[in-house]
C-alpha cells in the first residue's frame, strides 16, 4: 500500500485560475457583472494583454489570446467538461438571474443517500464551463474511515493528519 503523504507541497489554498480569452474586455464584463468578481491591479511588467479579477477568495486571471480565431468555440453545455464551480446561497435566485440575463444553462441534480445537490452549468464568453451549485448539502466522506463533514467545514490539514494516524495504527 502506498503511504499517505498528506500535504507534501504545503499547499494552503487555491489562488487563481487562468483563462485564455478571445476578448479580455468581454470576459471582464462577464466575470464582473454575472459572477460578481472585482477587477484588481495586475503587475505592470507583463508584456501581454490581460486582466486580473478577484472574488470569493480566488482570482481569475484573463489572458488575451494571441490568435482568438483559433480558440475552439464550444456551444454544447456538457457538465462533464472542464469547469469551475461556485457555491451559492439560493439556486432559485441564480436560475432567475440567468434567465433575466438570457444566459443559456443546463440543470443537473446529484443524489447520494437521500441528499440532493442541484447544479446549473453555463459558459463564459469563451466557452469555459461555470457551475453554480448548492454542493454544501453533500457531505465530504473521506475514503479512510473518518466522519462525514460538509464541504464548507472540512479542514484538510486535520483530515490528512487523521488519515496518516489511522494508517500508522493499521500498519502496527
C-alpha positions in Angstrom: 0.0 0.0 0.0 1.3 3.4 -0.9 2.0 5.7 2.1 -0.3 8.7 2.5 2.0 11.7 2.3 -0.5 14.3 3.4 0.4 17.7 2.1 3.9 17.3 0.5 3.9 20.7 -1.1 2.4 22.5 2.0 -0.4 24.0 -0.1 -2.8 26.4 1.7 -5.5 27.3 -0.8 -6.4 27.8 -4.5 -5.0 31.2 -5.6 -6.3 31.7 -9.1 -7.5 30.2 -12.4 -6.1 31.5 -15.7 -8.2 31.6 -18.7 -7.3 32.4 -22.3 -9.9 34.8 -23.9 -11.0 35.9 -27.3 -11.7 39.3 -25.8 -10.5 40.3 -22.4 -13.0 43.2 -22.2 -15.9 40.8 -22.9 -14.7 38.4 -20.3 -14.2 41.2 -17.7 -17.8 42.2 -18.3 -18.9 38.6 -17.7 -16.9 37.8 -14.6 -17.7 41.2 -13.1 -21.4 41.5 -14.0 -22.5 37.9 -14.0 -20.4 36.3 -11.3 -19.5 39.3 -9.2 -15.7 39.4 -9.4 -13.9 42.7 -9.0 -11.1 43.8 -11.3 -7.8 44.3 -9.4 -4.4 45.6 -10.4 -2.1 43.3 -12.2 1.7 43.7 -12.5 2.7 46.3 -15.0 5.7 44.3 -16.0 3.5 41.9 -18.0 4.1 42.5 -21.8 0.8 40.9 -22.9 -2.9 42.0 -22.6 -4.9 40.6 -19.7 -6.8 41.4 -16.6 -7.0 40.1 -13.0 -10.2 39.8 -11.1 -10.8 38.7 -7.5 -13.7 37.4 -5.6 -14.8 34.6 -3.2 -11.2 34.1 -2.1 -9.8 33.3 -5.5 -8.5 35.1 -8.5 -9.5 34.8 -12.2 -6.6 35.8 -14.5 -7.8 36.6 -18.0 -5.2 36.3 -20.8 -5.8 37.7 -24.2 -5.3 35.1 -26.9 -2.7 35.8 -29.4 -4.9 34.3 -32.1 -8.6 34.5 -30.9 -10.0 32.9 -34.0 -8.1 29.7 -33.4 -9.7 29.2 -30.0 -12.3 26.4 -30.1 -15.9 27.5 -30.0 -17.9 25.4 -27.5 -21.7 25.7 -27.7 -22.9 22.4 -26.1 -23.2 22.7 -22.4 -21.6 19.5 -21.1 -21.5 19.1 -17.3 -18.6 16.6 -17.7 -16.4 19.3 -19.4 -13.6 21.2 -17.5 -15.3 23.7 -15.2 -15.0 25.8 -12.1 -17.8 25.5 -9.5 -19.2 28.1 -7.2 -21.4 27.5 -4.1 -24.4 29.8 -3.9 -27.0 30.8 -1.3 -30.1 30.3 -3.5 -30.3 28.1 -6.6 -33.7 29.7 -7.4 -32.2 33.2 -7.3 -29.3 32.1 -9.6 -31.6 30.5 -12.1 -33.9 33.5 -12.1 -30.9 35.8 -12.8 -29.5 33.6 -15.6 -33.0 33.7 -17.2 -33.1 37.5 -16.9 -29.6 37.8 -18.4 -30.6 35.4 -21.2 -27.7 33.1 -20.4 -28.3 29.6 -21.7 -27.8 27.0 -19.0 -28.3 23.3 -18.2 -29.7 22.0 -14.9 -28.4 18.8 -13.2 -29.0 17.1 -9.9 -26.8 14.7 -8.0 -28.4 12.4 -5.4 -26.4 10.5 -2.8 -28.1 8.7 0.1 -31.2 10.9 0.0 -29.2 14.1 -0.2 -29.8 16.2 -3.4 -27.4 18.7 -4.9 -28.7 21.0 -7.6 -26.4 22.3 -10.3 -26.6 24.9 -13.1 -24.0 24.8 -15.8 -23.3 27.6 -18.4 -20.4 29.0 -20.4 -18.4 32.2 -20.1 -17.9 34.1 -23.4 -15.1 31.8 -24.4 -16.9 28.6 -23.7 -15.3 27.8 -20.4 -17.8 26.0 -18.2 -19.1 27.6 -15.0 -21.1 25.6 -12.4 -23.2 27.1 -9.7 -24.4 24.6 -7.0 -25.7 24.0 -3.6 -22.9 21.4 -3.1 -22.5 22.2 0.6 -25.5 19.8 1.0 -23.3 16.9 0.1 -21.0 15.6 2.8 -17.3 15.1 2.2 -16.7 11.5 3.2 -13.0 10.5 3.3 -12.1 7.1 1.8 -10.2 6.2 5.0 -12.6 5.9 8.0 -13.4 9.5 9.2 -16.7 11.1 9.9 -18.5 12.9 7.2 -18.4 16.7 7.0 -20.0 19.3 4.8 -17.8 20.9 2.1 -17.5 24.2 4.0 -16.3 22.7 7.3 -13.6 20.4 6.1 -10.2 21.2 7.5 -7.9 19.4 5.0 -4.8 19.5 7.2 -6.6 17.9 10.2 -8.2 15.3 7.9 -4.9 14.4 6.4 -3.2 14.1 9.8 -6.1 11.8 11.0 -5.7 9.7 7.9 -1.9 9.4 8.5 -2.6 8.4 12.1 -5.1 5.8 11.1 -2.6 4.4 8.5 0.1 4.1 11.2 -2.3 2.3 13.5 -3.4 -0.1 10.8 0.3 -0.9 9.9 1.2 -1.8 13.5 
